[in-house]
């Protein structure tokens, strides 16, 4: 169970991570725009652009998933069970909760 001070520290870290993730999503969305044939210098550069777009799409999916998990955690800030592993019911160290606020598991159960 987290103390009020720890909850405040977590809330601040969560807001920062939400902002960072939203910025990343915006950047990835720009990078996943369709690859125009007119922009290609040659076949190889177009293939590189398509490959880069594919990598950006995967990163975008991952960032959106992380954002969903962070928003869920944000809703749980007042939950008395916050900071307790959902699997083993043991306290999760504060540093882990701050480092990975989207994870409801302790290090042991997450691996």
Secondary structure, DSSP 8 states (H G I E B T S, - for coil): ---HHHHHHHHHHHHHHHHHHHHHHHHHHHHTS---GGG-SSHHHHHHHHHHHHHHHHHHHHHHHHHHHHHHHHHTTT-TTTTB-TTT--B--HHHHHHTTT--S-HHHH-
